[in-house]
Amino acid sequence: MADSRGLTPNRNETTGAENGSGSASSWAPIPKTFRTADGSLPQPWEDIFGPLRKGVIDDLVLVGQCGQSIDARIATPTGHSHYINSETGLAHLHRLRALVDAVVIGVGTAIADDPLLTVRRVEGPNPARVIVDPNGRLPPTARVLAADGVRRLVVTAAGTPARFPAGVEIVPVAANNRQLAPSAIIAALAARGFRRILIEGGADTVSRFLAARCLDRLHILVAPIILGGGRSSLTLPPIERVDEAVRAPMRVHSLGGDVLLDCDLSAQRVPIGRAKMST
């Protein structure tokens, strides 16, 4: 089944077989090592995930993720998005989930895709699930709200009526024209103990956090396919000159049939958490 984040398994590839990104068995100890051990991770995981261990600007690490075609599309003009990214790309997304404290999606994605947001394809703990829902649209039956021992949070505009299952944490944030500032969302999550946060989707949500300069890294998974039209993976405010563009140093990794672009956005990220202390 396709989803609005542009990630759909390619049935011709095998789960856990990641050419160029290590075997499934070599991954098993990584989530614990990532959180507890000093020094580098074993390769290839250090190159791919090492930059996510510690924040550069403050004590937070904020990473966005999107999957797309070569021409930066997440679906055709009709909305069809089957088989854009491979099974390897989906495994990478689940690895990101296994390394962060919380995964964030917008209410549109939660309603359209009804995702689980769990770690199922790789070893590792499930992250807390956070849904940004300013106007209280999320149905209480959504699978992201299912009680499974993991924290579930809904970020709403302050004063919005909310009726959710027991145990779901409501996170009120002051709104401006019913919009919630990405920095305010992150600050509210940081106040609740989350330090590594994945902004998973959909495209509008990732774009808003990127435009607000609230990402340290952006992982873009590019599949070897050209759609020629359809919805873009990112939509940002227009600029007049090329020299106004965001500059992002980039590292490239081969993940089976997909290519991972690891974009470093820390130079333009606004401080949100506790500032780094000089020694």
Secondary structure, 3 states (H helix, E strand, C coil): CCCCCCCCCCCCCCCCECCCCCEHHHHCCHHHHHHHCCCCCCCCHHHHHHHHCCCCCECCEEEEEEEECCCCECCCCCCCCCCCCCHHHHHHHHHHHHHCCEEEEEHHHHHHHCCCCCCCCCCCCCCEEEEECCCCCCCCCCHHHCCCCCCEEEEEECCCCCCCCCCCEEEEECCECCECCHHHHHHHHHHCCCCEEEEEECHHHHHHHHHCCCCCEEEEEECCCCCCCCCECCCCCCCCCHHHCCCCCEEEEEECCEEEEEEECHHHCCCCCCECCCC
